[in-house]
Amino acid sequence: MSDITASAPARSNLFSSFSVRDAGTLIGLILIVAVFAVLVPGFVSERNLINILQQSSINACLALGMTLVIISGGIDLSVGPTAAIAAVLSATLLVAGYPVPIAILAGLGIGAVCGVVNGVLVAYVGLQPFIVTLGTLSTYRAIALIYTGGNPVLGIPQGFRSIFNGSVAGIPNSVIIVTCVAPAAWVLLKKTPIGEYLLAVGGNEEASYVAGVPIAMTKITAYVISGVLAALASLILIGRLGAAEPILGNLWELDAIAAAAIGGASLMGGKGSIVGTILGAIILGAMRNGLTLMNVQAFYQLLATGLIILVAMIIDRLTRGRG
């Protein structure tokens, strides 16, 4: 009991430091928007700002799950292939005439299964998260390709598409979905025991074990949530496109890690922010939107994403060093 009591001030300080980091991330977003507003006519128009939020919604879903995994001290490189499996499974069920709710639940369910596999290999087999998810990255991608024969699944019904690609009062449904998922993730992290467990395991796994924290369950939960949110992101995308590709989700893990890192998550574990992750996803979306409007080639955008991750990690290292 004394150990848990002693750790309470540390958690309080951690949360207060998150709010300061979130403020810095918000200032960074404002500066990026201000720069593009000067360089790109119409960048701050209502239509383009809504477009940025819509484009950011997929990465936001991925990054929220990635943030929880990173906080627990892990990493999930398989989110893209997980999304691909969920997409092609849901799409084939829809094309075959199954009800929309069944197809949605099947997609989310297979995402959870992928997360369970990752979590079990990390928590019970004792493999390193990087190695596990690097292996499942290839495995899940191969499964999606084998399942479809390498062909896209076309003809997704309009009823499904209207759920994920429609809008309410001019706000895209994908944005509304994220505004529901993000508060749920925030509550999970800050107001439930599992949130405390995630922070404790990522911060000091050995001390967490001594304190009686269910380490295996905590890690598996993080990967399951990541898998489900990757599947949700894929449903948003195929609802927008009207088709599912087995190669869907290529390099999605890079975007998700970048958004989490920009938002203050540390790849060393024990640190992360739901608000910061959402702001990080919007920053990436705004940056890519602005660069696209400026006719900057896509590989320069990829370069910018990589540099952002490196800068975020350097900032985190320096911040920890001062601590």
Wavefront OBJ file of the C-alpha trace (Angstrom):
o trace
v 0.000 0.000 0.000
v 2.814 2.399 0.832
v 4.340 1.862 -2.628
v 1.065 2.722 -4.336
v 0.552 5.768 -2.140
v 4.072 6.948 -2.834
v 3.503 6.655 -6.550
v 0.399 8.901 -6.525
v 2.310 12.224 -6.488
v 4.411 10.961 -9.396
v 1.272 10.292 -11.430
v -0.075 13.728 -10.568
v 3.136 15.368 -11.704
v 3.129 13.275 -14.848
v -0.364 14.391 -15.784
v 0.443 18.035 -15.098
v 3.528 17.783 -17.313
v 1.319 16.316 -20.056
v -0.868 19.413 -19.981
v 2.195 21.621 -20.451
v 3.378 19.460 -23.353
v -0.130 19.527 -24.829
v -0.040 23.318 -24.748
v 3.260 23.288 -26.599
v 1.842 20.881 -29.198
v -1.176 23.137 -29.658
v 1.097 26.142 -30.173
v 3.002 24.132 -32.777
v -0.256 23.362 -34.592
v -1.255 27.026 -34.552
v 2.130 28.037 -35.970
v 1.884 25.459 -38.769
v -1.610 26.629 -39.675
v -0.450 30.256 -39.605
v 2.481 29.538 -41.931
v 0.354 27.669 -44.462
v -2.353 30.327 -44.207
v 0.214 32.815 -45.514
v 1.730 30.506 -48.130
v -1.429 28.799 -49.417
v -4.539 30.789 -50.381
v -7.667 29.166 -48.993
v -5.813 26.956 -46.517
v -7.890 28.226 -43.574
v -11.185 28.067 -45.422
v -13.917 26.124 -43.645
v -13.981 23.500 -46.381
v -10.231 22.854 -46.217
v -10.115 22.786 -42.411
v -12.875 20.165 -42.376
v -10.966 18.277 -45.048
v -7.854 18.296 -42.824
v -9.845 16.886 -39.909
v -11.332 14.197 -42.141
v -7.930 13.240 -43.506
v -6.516 13.166 -39.972
v -9.277 10.928 -38.582
v -7.742 7.667 -39.828
v -4.323 8.407 -38.358
v -5.948 9.656 -35.152
v -7.637 6.265 -34.634
v -4.373 4.437 -35.240
v -2.348 6.801 -33.088
v -4.681 6.538 -30.089
v -4.150 2.790 -29.969
v -0.438 3.209 -30.636
v -0.188 5.688 -27.759
v -1.579 3.168 -25.277
v 0.856 0.516 -26.514
v 3.788 2.924 -26.290
v 2.772 3.987 -22.785
v 2.866 0.318 -21.754
v 6.454 0.123 -22.982
v 5.699 -1.573 -26.305
v 5.369 -0.739 -29.977
v 2.969 -1.969 -32.653
v 4.428 -2.066 -36.152
v 1.602 -4.275 -37.425
v -1.248 -1.727 -37.396
v -1.220 -1.310 -41.187
v -1.482 -5.026 -42.027
v -4.009 -5.478 -39.202
v -6.106 -2.781 -40.845
v -5.745 -4.549 -44.194
v -7.035 -7.864 -42.806
v -9.990 -6.128 -41.169
v -10.768 -4.208 -44.345
v -10.785 -7.185 -46.711
v -12.748 -9.362 -44.278
v -15.457 -6.750 -43.745
v -15.548 -5.938 -47.450
v -15.974 -9.552 -48.546
v -18.796 -10.057 -46.053
v -20.517 -6.911 -47.279
v -20.200 -7.922 -50.935
v -21.528 -11.376 -50.043
v -24.680 -9.779 -48.667
v -24.115 -10.034 -44.914
v -25.736 -7.317 -42.760
v -23.646 -4.201 -42.189
v -23.439 -4.641 -38.378
v -22.102 -8.195 -38.839
v -19.430 -6.990 -41.270
v -18.397 -4.176 -38.935
v -18.188 -6.480 -35.907
v -16.201 -9.014 -37.932
v -13.678 -6.362 -38.933
v -13.294 -5.066 -35.389
v -13.152 -8.638 -34.097
v -10.314 -9.690 -36.374
v -8.474 -6.529 -35.315
v -8.859 -7.644 -31.695
v -7.599 -11.144 -32.575
v -4.491 -9.666 -34.202
v -3.960 -7.622 -31.052
v -4.319 -10.698 -28.848
v -1.681 -12.544 -30.877
v 0.734 -9.621 -30.517
v -0.008 -9.242 -26.812
v 0.372 -12.937 -25.992
v 3.700 -13.189 -27.807
v 4.969 -10.150 -25.909
v 3.470 -10.846 -22.478
v 3.652 -14.630 -22.189
v 6.313 -15.755 -24.667
v 8.556 -12.884 -23.593
v 9.545 -11.654 -27.040
v 10.508 -8.043 -27.671
v 7.569 -5.934 -28.960
v 9.610 -4.661 -31.901
v 10.470 -8.180 -33.053
v 6.957 -9.523 -32.488
v 5.162 -6.804 -34.403
v 7.807 -6.747 -37.129
v 7.077 -10.425 -37.649
v 3.291 -10.018 -37.539
v 3.586 -7.056 -39.899
v 4.698 -9.459 -42.628
v 2.421 -12.273 -41.471
v -0.778 -10.224 -41.375
v 0.024 -8.617 -44.723
v 0.548 -12.056 -46.252
v -2.759 -13.283 -44.810
v -4.604 -10.329 -46.372
v -2.977 -11.017 -49.743
v -3.646 -14.753 -49.599
v -7.257 -14.219 -48.512
v -7.998 -11.981 -51.501
v -5.595 -13.519 -53.992
v -3.912 -10.137 -54.134
v -7.024 -8.548 -55.659
v -9.065 -5.611 -54.357
v -12.567 -6.187 -53.029
v -14.943 -3.930 -54.972
v -18.615 -3.037 -54.757
v -18.988 -2.127 -51.080
v -22.678 -1.274 -50.476
v -23.756 2.331 -50.095
v -25.405 1.572 -46.770
v -22.013 0.814 -45.239
v -20.337 3.729 -46.949
v -22.887 6.214 -45.641
v -21.997 5.234 -42.067
v -18.319 6.076 -42.399
v -18.327 8.548 -45.281
v -21.474 10.531 -44.510
v -21.771 13.712 -42.484
v -23.925 15.329 -39.825
v -24.472 19.093 -40.036
v -21.487 19.326 -42.372
v -19.172 17.418 -40.022
v -17.821 14.154 -41.543
v -18.857 11.022 -39.684
v -15.207 9.975 -39.464
v -14.466 13.109 -37.429
v -17.454 12.386 -35.188
v -16.193 8.843 -34.647
v -12.804 10.139 -33.515
v -14.423 12.678 -31.182
v -16.131 9.715 -29.511
v -13.089 7.425 -29.422
v -10.650 10.034 -28.079
v -12.599 10.866 -24.875
v -13.085 7.147 -24.259
v -9.320 6.633 -24.542
v -8.718 9.599 -22.216
v -11.082 8.176 -19.605
v -9.447 4.763 -19.919
v -5.985 6.210 -19.379
v -6.722 8.684 -16.599
v -9.805 7.444 -14.786
v -9.546 3.646 -14.733
v -7.210 1.100 -13.111
v -6.064 -0.134 -16.528
v -4.774 3.363 -17.268
v -2.751 3.336 -14.071
v -1.462 -0.116 -14.948
v -0.375 1.017 -18.414
v 1.587 3.927 -16.968
v 3.078 1.778 -14.222
v 4.150 -1.081 -16.493
v 5.674 1.291 -19.028
v 7.391 3.325 -16.342
v 8.887 0.463 -14.324
v 7.793 -3.089 -15.092
v 9.797 -4.658 -12.274
v 8.308 -2.365 -9.641
v 4.851 -2.958 -11.113
v 5.302 -6.709 -10.719
v 6.292 -6.281 -7.078
v 3.235 -4.049 -6.522
v 0.945 -6.731 -7.907
v 0.039 -5.101 -11.223
v -1.343 -7.650 -13.749
v 1.408 -7.071 -16.278
v 0.402 -9.651 -18.892
v -3.240 -8.562 -18.922
v -2.197 -4.927 -19.169
v 0.046 -5.503 -22.181
v -2.496 -7.669 -23.984
v -5.200 -5.061 -23.389
v -3.041 -2.365 -24.977
v -2.415 -4.457 -28.096
v -6.073 -5.456 -28.383
v -7.158 -1.827 -28.286
v -4.521 -0.990 -30.883
v -5.794 -3.779 -33.137
v -9.432 -2.728 -32.784
v -8.656 0.904 -33.540
v -6.548 -0.102 -36.550
v -9.566 -2.059 -37.802
v -11.815 0.944 -37.175
v -9.442 3.138 -39.172
v -9.632 0.682 -42.067
v -13.444 0.732 -42.000
v -13.357 4.514 -42.237
v -11.076 4.300 -45.262
v -13.008 1.651 -47.188
v -16.205 3.536 -46.457
v -14.624 6.514 -48.155
v -13.111 4.591 -51.083
v -15.822 2.001 -51.676
v -13.189 -0.735 -52.032
v -10.735 -2.689 -49.868
v -7.151 -3.395 -50.922
v -5.007 -6.116 -49.306
v -2.094 -3.665 -49.494
v -4.087 -1.061 -47.552
v -2.311 0.552 -44.615
v 1.223 0.687 -45.994
v 3.414 2.740 -43.624
v 0.458 3.550 -41.380
v 2.602 2.550 -38.406
v 4.998 5.397 -39.227
v 2.202 7.962 -39.163
v 0.772 6.589 -35.929
v 4.141 6.616 -34.167
v 4.797 10.133 -35.442
v 1.464 11.445 -34.122
v 2.031 9.823 -30.730
v 5.607 11.128 -30.545
v 4.570 14.658 -31.507
v 1.938 14.478 -28.775
v 4.477 13.622 -26.105
v 4.556 9.830 -25.988
v 7.964 8.413 -25.125
v 9.167 5.258 -26.862
v 10.817 4.389 -23.537
v 7.331 3.874 -22.108
v 5.398 5.276 -19.162
v 4.519 8.556 -20.828
v 1.887 9.698 -23.308
v -1.069 11.998 -23.844
v -4.395 11.367 -25.552
v -4.932 15.077 -26.211
v -1.376 15.422 -27.482
v -1.809 12.456 -29.827
v -4.934 13.969 -31.391
v -3.097 17.263 -31.855
v -0.158 15.342 -33.334
v -2.427 13.642 -35.873
v -3.908 16.997 -36.867
v -0.434 18.509 -37.197
v 0.571 15.754 -39.617
v -2.698 16.154 -41.509
v -2.315 19.924 -41.754
v 1.311 19.645 -42.832
v 0.537 17.156 -45.589
v -2.488 19.088 -46.746
v -0.489 22.296 -46.973
v 2.433 20.651 -48.743
v 0.065 18.988 -51.203
v -1.603 22.311 -51.984
v 1.878 23.713 -52.576
v 2.527 20.841 -55.042
v 5.344 19.395 -52.929
v 6.088 15.817 -53.985
v 4.984 12.973 -51.720
v 8.468 11.668 -50.895
v 9.354 15.030 -49.351
v 6.289 14.656 -47.140
v 7.594 11.246 -46.046
v 10.959 12.846 -45.291
v 9.240 15.477 -43.157
v 7.402 12.764 -41.190
v 10.644 10.929 -40.449
v 12.364 14.114 -39.329
v 9.438 14.963 -37.072
v 9.788 11.608 -35.304
v 13.523 12.169 -34.788
v 13.006 15.690 -33.439
v 10.241 14.520 -31.095
v 12.478 11.754 -29.740
v 15.365 14.178 -29.211
v 13.074 16.542 -27.319
v 11.817 13.675 -25.164
v 15.366 12.532 -24.403
v 16.460 16.032 -23.411
v 13.353 16.490 -21.281
v 13.948 13.206 -19.467
v 17.591 14.123 -18.990
v 16.607 17.313 -17.205
v 14.153 15.328 -15.055
l 1 2 3 4 5 6 7 8 9 10 11 12 13 14 15 16 17 18 19 20 21 22 23 24 25 26 27 28 29 30 31 32 33 34 35 36 37 38 39 40 41 42 43 44 45 46 47 48 49 50 51 52 53 54 55 56 57 58 59 60 61 62 63 64 65 66 67 68 69 70 71 72 73 74 75 76 77 78 79 80 81 82 83 84 85 86 87 88 89 90 91 92 93 94 95 96 97 98 99 100 101 102 103 104 105 106 107 108 109 110 111 112 113 114 115 116 117 118 119 120 121 122 123 124 125 126 127 128 129 130 131 132 133 134 135 136 137 138 139 140 141 142 143 144 145 146 147 148 149 150 151 152 153 154 155 156 157 158 159 160 161 162 163 164 165 166 167 168 169 170 171 172 173 174 175 176 177 178 179 180 181 182 183 184 185 186 187 188 189 190 191 192 193 194 195 196 197 198 199 200 201 202 203 204 205 206 207 208 209 210 211 212 213 214 215 216 217 218 219 220 221 222 223 224 225 226 227 228 229 230 231 232 233 234 235 236 237 238 239 240 241 242 243 244 245 246 247 248 249 250 251 252 253 254 255 256 257 258 259 260 261 262 263 264 265 266 267 268 269 270 271 272 273 274 275 276 277 278 279 280 281 282 283 284 285 286 287 288 289 290 291 292 293 294 295 296 297 298 299 300 301 302 303 304 305 306 307 308 309 310 311 312 313 314 315 316 317 318 319 320 321 322 323
